[in-house]
Amino acid sequence: MAREQHRHDISDRAWEKIKANTIGEKGTRGGNARDTRQFINGVFWILRTGAPWRDLPETYGNWKNVHRRFCRWRDKGIWEKILEA
């Protein structure tokens, strides 16, 4: 089942550059997540709109889970690695 693509979601090219620095995909340490790219797009949606986490559209996942994972990535320095990529 294909996921819905939004106009401002990260491009395939950008995803290829950053995906090696992410965690949570099948086969990586730290467990599996349903869709890491969807999660990143959700975080970017929050940053772009300035909306509160509770207003995150369901297409990006449950806002509590996305926020929790955002905080875990922040604490592990994952966002810095992505920005450097």
VOVOTI-697323 format. One record per residue: residue number from 1; z, y, x of N, C-alpha, C, O in turn; chain; residue in three letters. Coordinates in pm, 1 decimal. Atoms other than C-alpha are relative to their C-alpha. Example, Ala and Ser with C-alpha at 12.3 -4.5 7.8 and 13.67 -1.06 7.14 Angstrom:
residues 2
+------+----------+----------+----------+----------+----------+----------+----------+----------+----------+----------+----------+----------+------+-------+
! dogu !       nz !       ny !       nx !      caz !      cay !      cax !       cz !       cy !       cx !       oz !       oy !       ox ! nulo ! torse !
+------+----------+----------+----------+----------+----------+----------+----------+----------+----------+----------+----------+----------+------+-------+
!    1 !      0.0 !   -119.0 !     89.0 !    780.0 !   -450.0 !   1230.0 !      0.0 !    120.0 !     90.0 !     66.5 !    118.1 !    193.6 !    A !   ALA !
!    2 !     -6.0 !   -119.0 !    -82.0 !    714.0 !   -106.0 !   1367.0 !     73.0 !    109.0 !    -77.0 !     89.9 !    219.8 !    -26.1 !    A !   SER !
+------+----------+----------+----------+----------+----------+----------+----------+----------+----------+----------+----------+----------+------+-------+
//
This chain:
residues 85
+------+----------+----------+----------+----------+----------+----------+----------+----------+----------+----------+----------+----------+------+-------+
! dogu !       nz !       ny !       nx !      caz !      cay !      cax !       cz !       cy !       cx !       oz !       oy !       ox ! nulo ! torse !
+------+----------+----------+----------+----------+----------+----------+----------+----------+----------+----------+----------+----------+------+-------+
!    1 !      0.0 !   -118.0 !     84.0 !      0.0 !      0.0 !      0.0 !      0.0 !    124.2 !     88.3 !     90.8 !    140.9 !    169.8 !    A !   MET !
!    2 !     11.1 !   -121.1 !    -81.6 !   -107.8 !    330.2 !    156.3 !     99.9 !    104.5 !    -48.2 !    125.2 !    117.8 !   -167.9 !    A !   ALA !
!    3 !    -93.4 !   -105.7 !     37.3 !    140.7 !    613.0 !    164.7 !    -77.5 !    125.1 !    -35.2 !   -190.7 !    145.1 !      8.6 !    A !   ARG !
!    4 !     63.3 !   -125.5 !     40.3 !     62.7 !    946.3 !     10.2 !     -4.3 !     94.8 !    118.9 !     95.7 !    111.5 !    188.8 !    A !   GLU !
!    5 !     17.0 !    -95.5 !   -109.3 !    -73.1 !   1198.4 !    261.5 !     10.4 !    141.2 !    -56.1 !    -56.9 !    174.8 !   -153.5 !    A !   GLN !
!    6 !    -15.6 !   -139.5 !     41.1 !     35.9 !   1560.5 !    224.7 !    -72.8 !     90.2 !     99.0 !    -91.8 !     54.2 !    215.2 !    A !   HIS !
!    7 !     79.3 !    -92.4 !    -79.8 !   -155.4 !   1856.9 !    357.5 !     64.9 !     34.9 !    133.2 !     -5.3 !     50.1 !    233.2 !    A !   ARG !
!    8 !    -69.1 !    -44.1 !   -121.5 !    109.5 !   1948.9 !    615.9 !     62.9 !   -114.1 !     78.5 !    137.8 !    -88.9 !    172.9 !    A !   HIS !
!    9 !    -52.5 !    112.5 !    -77.0 !    197.0 !   1598.2 !    735.5 !    -61.8 !      0.1 !    140.0 !   -171.2 !     52.5 !    160.6 !    A !   ASP !
!   10 !     51.5 !      0.3 !   -136.5 !    154.9 !   1539.1 !   1106.9 !   -129.0 !    -81.5 !      7.1 !   -146.2 !   -180.8 !    -63.6 !    A !   ILE !
!   11 !    130.7 !     63.9 !    -13.2 !   -192.5 !   1437.7 !   1212.3 !     12.7 !   -132.5 !     75.5 !    113.9 !   -158.9 !    140.3 !    A !   SER !
!   12 !      2.8 !    125.1 !    -75.1 !   -285.9 !   1098.2 !   1353.4 !      9.0 !     27.0 !    149.7 !     75.1 !    -46.8 !    222.7 !    A !   ASP !
!   13 !     -2.2 !    -35.3 !   -143.0 !   -340.3 !   1265.1 !   1690.9 !    141.9 !     36.0 !     46.3 !    187.4 !    -10.6 !    150.7 !    A !   ARG !
!   14 !   -137.6 !    -37.8 !    -34.8 !      8.1 !   1422.0 !   1693.4 !     91.7 !   -121.0 !     -4.6 !    178.6 !   -136.5 !     81.2 !    A !   ALA !
!   15 !    -82.2 !    119.3 !     12.9 !    163.6 !   1096.1 !   1576.7 !    -15.5 !    -89.7 !    122.2 !     83.4 !   -142.5 !    173.0 !    A !   TRP !
!   16 !     24.4 !     83.2 !   -117.7 !      1.4 !    905.5 !   1864.0 !     72.6 !     54.2 !    122.7 !    118.1 !    -23.1 !    207.1 !    A !   GLU !
!   17 !    -68.4 !    -61.3 !   -114.2 !    153.3 !   1153.2 !   2111.3 !    151.2 !    -20.2 !     -3.9 !    214.3 !    -36.2 !    100.6 !    A !   LYS !
!   18 !   -147.1 !      2.3 !      8.4 !    509.8 !   1131.3 !   1980.1 !     59.7 !   -135.2 !    -32.5 !    178.6 !   -156.2 !     -8.4 !    A !   ILE !
!   19 !    -61.5 !    122.0 !     52.3 !    552.6 !    780.7 !   1841.1 !     72.4 !    -83.4 !    105.1 !    166.4 !   -155.5 !     71.7 !    A !   LYS !
!   20 !    -68.4 !     74.8 !   -106.2 !    651.9 !    630.8 !   2178.1 !    141.4 !     52.0 !     23.5 !    224.8 !    -19.7 !     78.8 !    A !   ALA !
!   21 !   -131.9 !    -60.5 !    -20.5 !    953.1 !    866.0 !   2181.3 !     91.5 !    -15.2 !   -120.5 !    204.5 !     33.7 !   -118.9 !    A !   ASN !
!   22 !    -80.6 !     17.2 !    119.8 !   1078.1 !    767.1 !   1837.3 !     73.6 !   -132.4 !      5.1 !     44.8 !   -217.5 !     89.3 !    A !   THR !
!   23 !    -70.9 !    126.5 !     14.5 !   1317.1 !    491.6 !   1738.2 !     -5.8 !    -39.9 !   -146.6 !    -22.9 !     44.8 !   -234.3 !    A !   ILE !
!   24 !     -6.7 !     46.6 !    136.9 !   1332.1 !    277.2 !   1428.8 !   -121.0 !    -75.7 !    -47.5 !   -119.0 !   -130.2 !   -157.9 !    A !   GLY !
!   25 !    116.9 !     77.9 !     40.3 !    988.8 !    117.8 !   1419.7 !     23.6 !   -146.6 !     31.5 !    107.8 !   -180.3 !    114.8 !    A !   GLU !
!   26 !    -12.0 !    143.3 !    -21.9 !    951.0 !   -257.7 !   1407.5 !    -19.6 !    -31.3 !    147.6 !   -115.2 !     14.3 !    210.3 !    A !   LYS !
!   27 !      8.7 !     39.7 !   -139.5 !   1014.6 !   -406.8 !   1748.8 !     70.2 !     93.1 !     97.2 !     72.1 !     65.4 !    217.1 !    A !   GLY !
!   28 !    -70.9 !    -90.5 !    -88.9 !   1213.8 !   -112.8 !   1887.0 !    149.7 !    -18.7 !    -16.9 !    196.8 !    -65.0 !   -120.7 !    A !   THR !
!   29 !   -145.3 !     11.0 !      2.6 !   1581.6 !   -106.5 !   1969.7 !     56.2 !     99.7 !   -100.6 !      6.1 !    211.6 !   -112.0 !    A !   ARG !
!   30 !    -65.4 !    -90.8 !     93.1 !   1805.6 !     44.4 !   1704.2 !    -30.6 !    -31.9 !   -145.2 !     11.2 !     41.5 !   -234.7 !    A !   GLY !
!   31 !     25.5 !     40.3 !    137.4 !   1677.5 !   -135.9 !   1397.2 !   -134.0 !     48.6 !    -51.1 !   -203.4 !    126.6 !     13.9 !    A !   GLY !
!   32 !    127.2 !    -34.2 !     61.4 !   1382.6 !   -100.5 !   1168.4 !     20.5 !     99.2 !   -112.7 !    116.2 !     89.7 !   -189.6 !    A !   ASN !
!   33 !      1.6 !    -94.0 !    111.4 !   1312.4 !    185.7 !    936.1 !   -127.0 !    -24.1 !    -79.1 !   -224.6 !    -78.5 !    -27.3 !    A !   ALA !
!   34 !    115.5 !     24.2 !     86.1 !   1072.0 !    177.6 !    647.0 !   -124.8 !     67.3 !     56.5 !   -230.5 !      4.6 !     63.5 !    A !   ARG !
!   35 !    116.1 !    -71.6 !    -51.7 !    841.6 !    440.4 !    794.6 !     46.4 !    122.0 !     79.6 !     86.6 !    223.2 !     22.0 !    A !   ASP !
!   36 !    -47.1 !   -108.5 !    -84.9 !    929.3 !    660.5 !   1090.1 !    -85.2 !    125.1 !    -16.9 !    -32.7 !    236.4 !    -17.2 !    A !   THR !
!   37 !     87.4 !   -116.2 !     17.5 !    627.8 !    884.6 !   1041.8 !     32.3 !     73.1 !   -130.6 !     32.0 !    196.1 !   -134.3 !    A !   ARG !
!   38 !    -39.1 !    -60.5 !    128.0 !    726.4 !    944.8 !    678.7 !    129.8 !     78.5 !     16.5 !    143.1 !    188.9 !    -36.4 !    A !   GLN !
!   39 !   -126.7 !    -67.3 !    -27.4 !   1077.4 !   1034.3 !    795.2 !    -22.6 !    132.1 !     74.0 !     34.1 !    234.8 !     36.9 !    A !   PHE !
!   40 !     27.6 !   -121.8 !    -76.4 !    944.7 !   1285.2 !   1049.7 !    -67.3 !    104.1 !    -87.8 !    -34.3 !    222.5 !    -80.7 !    A !   ILE !
!   41 !     65.2 !    -93.9 !     92.1 !    718.5 !   1440.0 !    787.3 !    101.7 !     61.6 !    -95.7 !     90.5 !    179.4 !   -129.6 !    A !   ASN !
!   42 !   -104.9 !    -52.8 !     87.0 !   1022.9 !   1477.5 !    561.1 !     84.4 !    104.8 !     69.7 !    116.2 !    208.5 !     11.5 !    A !   GLY !
!   43 !    -77.0 !    -97.8 !    -77.2 !   1220.6 !   1653.5 !    832.6 !    -81.7 !    126.6 !     19.0 !    -29.7 !    237.1 !      3.7 !    A !   VAL !
!   44 !     86.0 !   -117.5 !    -16.8 !    925.6 !   1882.3 !    901.5 !    -14.3 !     76.7 !   -130.8 !    -25.4 !    199.3 !   -129.1 !    A !   PHE !
!   45 !      7.5 !    -66.8 !    129.7 !    903.8 !   1955.9 !    527.4 !    122.5 !     90.4 !    -18.8 !    110.8 !    204.9 !    -62.5 !    A !   TRP !
!   46 !   -124.2 !    -78.1 !     10.3 !   1267.1 !   2070.6 !    532.1 !     -7.6 !    122.2 !     90.7 !     24.1 !    233.1 !     47.7 !    A !   ILE !
!   47 !      7.9 !   -111.1 !    -94.9 !   1210.1 !   2284.7 !    842.4 !   -102.0 !    104.9 !    -44.1 !    -77.8 !    225.0 !    -31.4 !    A !   LEU !
!   48 !    106.8 !    -90.6 !     41.2 !    888.4 !   2434.7 !    705.7 !     38.8 !     82.5 !   -123.3 !      9.3 !    201.8 !   -130.3 !    A !   ARG !
!   49 !    -31.5 !    -68.1 !    125.9 !   1024.6 !   2521.6 !    360.1 !    133.5 !     72.5 !      2.9 !    152.9 !    169.4 !    -70.4 !    A !   THR !
!   50 !   -133.9 !    -58.5 !     -0.2 !   1384.0 !   2606.9 !    447.0 !     84.1 !    -46.5 !   -117.9 !    191.8 !      7.5 !   -143.1 !    A !   GLY !
!   51 !    -70.3 !     51.0 !    117.7 !   1489.3 !   2409.6 !    139.5 !    123.4 !    -80.1 !     42.1 !    128.4 !   -130.9 !    154.2 !    A !   ALA !
!   52 !   -114.6 !     87.0 !    -28.7 !   1825.7 !   2230.8 !    122.8 !    -44.4 !   -146.1 !     -2.5 !   -143.1 !   -181.2 !    -67.2 !    A !   PRO !
!   53 !     34.2 !    142.4 !     -8.3 !   1821.4 !   1858.1 !    199.6 !    -13.6 !    -62.9 !   -137.9 !   -100.3 !   -147.8 !   -158.3 !    A !   TRP !
!   54 !      4.2 !     58.9 !    135.0 !   1886.5 !   1776.0 !   -166.9 !   -132.9 !     22.3 !    -70.9 !   -164.9 !    -49.5 !   -165.6 !    A !   ARG !
!   55 !    128.9 !    -29.5 !     62.4 !   1546.4 !   1926.5 !   -255.9 !   -117.2 !    -74.1 !     65.2 !   -232.4 !    -52.5 !     27.6 !    A !   ASP !
!   56 !    106.2 !     76.8 !    -65.6 !   1351.1 !   1690.1 !    -29.4 !    -71.7 !    -86.4 !   -103.1 !     -6.6 !   -162.4 !   -174.7 !    A !   LEU !
!   57 !     73.1 !     83.2 !     96.1 !   1072.8 !   1530.4 !   -237.9 !     20.9 !   -149.2 !     26.9 !     27.8 !   -191.6 !    142.3 !    A !   PRO !
!   58 !    -24.4 !    145.0 !    -11.0 !   1127.9 !   1159.2 !   -304.1 !   -107.1 !    -72.8 !     80.5 !    -81.5 !   -181.1 !    133.2 !    A !   GLU !
!   59 !    105.9 !     66.4 !    -76.8 !    795.4 !   1078.0 !   -136.4 !     36.8 !    -15.6 !    146.4 !    -21.3 !    -98.5 !    216.5 !    A !   THR !
!   60 !    -45.9 !      9.3 !   -138.6 !    974.7 !   1132.5 !    195.7 !    121.8 !    -90.8 !     14.4 !    168.2 !   -114.3 !    125.9 !    A !   TYR !
!   61 !   -117.0 !     86.3 !     -3.6 !   1264.4 !    905.3 !    105.2 !    121.2 !     68.0 !    -61.3 !    116.2 !    185.1 !    -98.8 !    A !   GLY !
!   62 !   -125.4 !    -52.5 !     53.2 !   1617.8 !    952.2 !    -18.8 !     53.9 !    107.0 !     93.8 !     66.5 !     83.7 !    214.0 !    A !   ASN !
!   63 !    -40.6 !   -112.0 !    -84.3 !   1744.2 !   1287.9 !    105.4 !    122.5 !    -31.7 !     84.6 !    131.2 !     13.7 !    198.7 !    A !   TRP !
!   64 !   -121.3 !     33.5 !    -77.2 !   2082.9 !   1145.7 !    214.0 !    -34.2 !    -84.2 !    121.5 !     18.9 !    -62.2 !    230.4 !    A !   LYS !
!   65 !     39.7 !     86.4 !   -111.2 !   1920.3 !    878.6 !    427.8 !    -79.9 !     76.8 !    104.6 !    -61.5 !     57.0 !    224.7 !    A !   ASN !
!   66 !     79.4 !    -80.0 !    -93.4 !   1672.3 !   1122.9 !    579.6 !     92.0 !     92.5 !     78.8 !     77.0 !    106.0 !    200.3 !    A !   VAL !
!   67 !    -94.1 !    -89.8 !    -69.7 !   1952.6 !   1368.5 !    660.8 !     85.8 !    -77.1 !     99.4 !    106.4 !    -31.7 !    212.0 !    A !   HIS !
!   68 !    -83.9 !     81.9 !    -88.3 !   2171.6 !   1095.4 !    808.3 !    -77.2 !    -40.1 !    125.7 !    -25.4 !    -32.6 !    237.1 !    A !   ARG !
!   69 !     81.8 !     40.6 !   -113.4 !   1888.1 !    972.2 !   1027.4 !    -34.0 !    120.1 !     88.1 !    -36.5 !    107.8 !    210.5 !    A !   ARG !
!   70 !     24.1 !   -122.6 !    -76.2 !   1804.0 !   1330.2 !   1131.3 !    118.6 !     28.2 !     92.9 !     99.8 !     59.2 !    210.5 !    A !   PHE !
!   71 !   -120.5 !    -25.9 !    -79.6 !   2163.3 !   1373.6 !   1251.2 !     16.8 !   -102.4 !    111.9 !     57.0 !    -67.1 !    222.8 !    A !   CYS !
!   72 !     -8.1 !    102.7 !   -105.0 !   2157.8 !   1042.3 !   1439.5 !    -99.0 !     29.9 !    111.9 !    -65.0 !     18.3 !    229.6 !    A !   ARG !
!   73 !    100.7 !    -33.7 !   -101.0 !   1837.2 !   1143.8 !   1616.7 !     43.0 !    122.6 !     79.7 !     22.8 !    127.6 !    201.1 !    A !   TRP !
!   74 !    -49.5 !   -119.0 !    -68.9 !   1988.2 !   1483.5 !   1698.9 !    104.5 !    -39.8 !    103.9 !    100.0 !      4.7 !    218.5 !    A !   ARG !
!   75 !   -108.4 !     40.5 !    -88.9 !   2294.7 !   1319.1 !   1850.0 !    -48.6 !    -84.4 !    118.1 !     13.6 !    -83.3 !    224.4 !    A !   ASP !
!   76 !     55.5 !     85.4 !   -106.3 !   2081.0 !   1076.8 !   2056.9 !   -102.8 !     72.0 !     86.5 !   -152.0 !     15.1 !    184.0 !    A !   LYS !
!   77 !     96.0 !    -76.8 !    -78.3 !   1849.1 !   1349.7 !   2187.5 !   -145.6 !    -36.6 !    -25.6 !   -233.0 !     -3.3 !     54.5 !    A !   GLY !
!   78 !    136.5 !     42.0 !     31.9 !   1540.3 !   1202.9 !   2019.1 !    -89.0 !    120.9 !    -26.4 !   -204.0 !    123.0 !     17.5 !    A !   ILE !
!   79 !     81.8 !   -117.6 !     31.7 !   1419.8 !   1541.2 !   1890.7 !    -44.8 !     71.8 !    126.3 !   -157.8 !    120.3 !    132.2 !    A !   TRP !
!   80 !     38.8 !    -63.3 !   -126.8 !   1421.1 !   1684.2 !   2243.8 !   -113.5 !    -77.4 !     65.4 !   -207.6 !    -17.3 !    117.2 !    A !   GLU !
!   81 !    106.3 !     81.4 !    -57.6 !   1209.3 !   1391.3 !   2364.8 !   -132.9 !     21.0 !    -73.5 !   -239.0 !     26.5 !    -11.3 !    A !   LYS !
!   82 !    120.9 !    -23.2 !     78.5 !    962.9 !   1447.2 !   2081.0 !    -60.3 !    135.8 !     34.1 !   -181.7 !    147.8 !     50.8 !    A !   ILE !
!   83 !     51.5 !   -133.3 !    -32.2 !    935.0 !   1817.7 !   2157.5 !    -61.8 !      5.3 !    138.4 !   -159.6 !     76.9 !    159.9 !    A !   LEU !
!   84 !     57.4 !      4.8 !   -133.5 !    871.5 !   1743.3 !   2523.5 !   -135.1 !    -70.1 !      1.8 !   -221.2 !    -38.3 !     83.9 !    A !   GLU !
!   85 !    128.3 !     72.8 !      6.5 !    589.6 !   1504.5 !   2427.7 !   -106.6 !     91.1 !    -54.8 !   -221.8 !     49.9 !    -68.6 !    A !   ALA !
+------+----------+----------+----------+----------+----------+----------+----------+----------+----------+----------+----------+----------+------+-------+
//
